[in-house]
Amino acid sequence: MNKRSLLLAVAITVTTVIGSQPSGNVSFASPLREPPSLSASFAELRADHFHTGIDYRTGGVQGKDVLAIDEGYVYRIAVSPTGFGRALYVRHPSGYSSVYAHLRSFRPDIEEYVIRQQYDRKSFTVSLFPQRDQFTVSRGEVIALSGNSGGSSGPHLHFELRDSGTEDPVNPLVFGFGVSDRMRPVIDRVILYPLTRGSAVNGSHGNLSLRTVPSDGSYGIAATAAPVVFGPVGIGIKCWDTFDNSSNKCGVYTIELLADGLKIFGFKADRFSYSETRYINAHIDYAARATSGEYLHRLHIQPGDRLSMYDGHVGRGVLKFNDDAEHEIKIIVTDTHNNRSWVTFRVRSVSKPPVPPAEISFSKVIPWGKAADFTADGIRIHFPAGAFYDTLWFNYKTRRSTNGFLSPVHMLHNETVAVHDRFRLSVRPDTIIAGLENRLCLATISNKGVVSYAGGKFSYGFVSGEMNSLGDYAVTIDTIPPSARLSFTNGANISGQSQFTATIRDEFSGIQSYGMYVDGEWILAEYDAKNNLLICRPGTSGMKENSMHNIELRVTDNCGNIKTVRSEFRW
C-alpha cells in the first residue's frame, strides 16, 4: 500500500503541536558546580504524571551548592513534607523561570524569612510569594543547598525550566546545560494492540509483544514471520535513553511512527502544562503499568487523550489496512542530542476476520465523553463526563468479605483501566457502630490483596468519597490512633543540642495533622514524611535557654483519631 492508499484507508486528522524553541541568544549557567550527571530527564514516564524537569546527581550526599542559572528574583518559596519538599522559584529576564527542588536549605536571608513566616502561620507547610525586589539573585550565586526533602527517594537536585507566562515546564536539555549524551536511545520491545472487539493480531484478540534485535542503532524484531493484523491495530513501544556518565534509564525526546513511509504519529517532549500531566495515563499502556509496573508508550491516541506533546498524527496513529498485503512499519526514537535509533518490521494485513469478535462481559456501557451513573444493592457511583479516555464496557461484581470489612467487597471493573477525572463512590455499610460513624472510611484492595485507605466520610447511610482508580472497594473502620514518640525521656537534659526529634506514624489512614507545643506555645517542627520524623530546632523558636520546659505533641490521622504525648525536658 502506498501513501495515498493508506490515507484513504483511515479517517484523516492531522494536527501539529509546535513546542517552544529557545531563542538563539538565551543561555543559562549550570545549577551545580560539578560536571552534570543526570538520573532523570524531562517528560520521563512516572506514576500519574510526566517528569517536569531533570534530576541532577549530587554524589549521594546533601549540601551541594545550588546556583542561580541567571540573574532574576525569587517569586515563590515552598516548603512541604511531600512533593518538592523545599523548593525555590526564580524569575529571569529571558521570559523563563527556574525551579530548584528537594533542597536542604535556602540562602540565609531566605531561610530566615521562611522560618518567620512558618511561625506567623503556625505551619511547617507554606507557599510564599515574596515581593519582586525582596530576594534578587545573580547568575552563578549560591541560592540554596541541595538535599533530599519532600518526596525525594535519595539526595539529588530536581531542576525545572518554565515558561514564565504560562508556568508550563519546558525541556531544559534543549538549552544544553552542559549535559553530555553520545548514547543512542534503546528500543527494547514493540507491542501490537487489537483495538476493537473485531480486531486481531496473529489470529488472537490479545496483545502481541515483539522483542527487538539490535544492529548498530537500527533494530528488527525477533519474529520469524510478519505478524498478521486485522481491523484497527495500535502500536506501543518500550524505549529509553541514557546519558554519558549515567546508567539510569531516562525518557526519550521524540518518537515517530511511520506506516509505508507515511508518518502517522509523533511525540515530542518540548513542553507541556501541569494541567495535562495526568494524561500520561492515556498515553501509556496503563494496563501494563497496573499489572507489571512497566511503562510503555502508546503510539496511538485514545479519544479522550488531550496531551499537547503529540507532534502531528494521521488517523490518531491507528493502523487500519483494508487489503491482503504486507506493510512496512518503522519507529524512530531520538534524544535531545540528536542521537537516533529505529526499528523496522513488516506486518501482513488480511481483509477478512480470522476469528469471531471477542465476547465481552459487562454491566453497563459508559460512552466516552458522557457522564454516567451506576447503582446496585449497597452502592452508588457517579462517573463524570471526563472520567475515562475511551468507551468503557464496565463490569461490576461483589464478593463476600474475608478481611473483617463492614460491607461486601464491590469489584468496580478492574485496576487496568485508567481514570482521569475522579468519580463519586458511595458504599452502604452493613454495620454501623453508634458513636463511631466518623471513623468509617473506604478501603481499596489491590489485586495482590493489599488493603489501603481510600478516604470517604459517612453521611446519610453511606460512606462516600472521590476515587481516582477502579478496583475493589469496601467499607472499613479506623479506630486506632497514630503512634508518637519523642527522642528523649521525660525530664532529659538536652542542653547544647541543636535539635531533637519525634517519630510519628499511622498504619492505615495516614497522618492528617500534627502540632508541637512547648510551654503552651506552637514550635516549628519540620516533618520528614517519608521517614515518619519530626525535627525540632529550639534555637529558632525564642525558647528560654537553661530552663525546664513542658512539651506536648498532638498527632491526628485522617479518620480523626488523636494521639497526645506530654513530657518535660531541660534546654
Buried (B, 14 or more C-beta within 10 A) or exposed (E): BEBEEBBEBBEEEEEEBEBBEBEEEEBBBBBBEEEBBBBBBBBBBBEEBBBBBBBBBBEEEBEBBBBBBBBBBBBBBBBBBEBBBBBBBBBBEBBBBBBBBBBBBBBEEBBEBBBEBBBEEEBBEBEBEBEEEBBEBEBBBBBBBBBBBBBBEEBBBBBBBBBBEEEBBBBBBBBBBEBBBEBBBBBBBBBBBBBBBBBBBBEEBEBBEBEBEBEEEBBBBEBEEBBBBBBBBBBBBBBBBBBBEBEBBBBBBBBBBBBBEBBBBBBBBBBBBBEBBBBBBBBBBBBBBBEEEBBBBBBBBBBBBBBBBBBBBBBBBBBBBBEEBBBBBBBBBBBBBEBBBBBBBBBBBBEEEBEEEBEEEEBBEBEBBEBBEBEEEBBBBBBBEBBBBBBBBBBBBBEEBEEEBBBBBBBBBBBBBBBBBBBBBBBBBEEBEEEEBEBBBBBBBEEEEEBEBBBBBBEEEBBBBEBBBBBBBBBBBBEBBBBBEBBBEEEBEBEEBEBBBBEBBBEBBBBBEBBBBBBEEBBBBBBBBBEBBBBBBBEBBEBEEEEEBEBBBBBBBBBEBEBEBEBEBBB
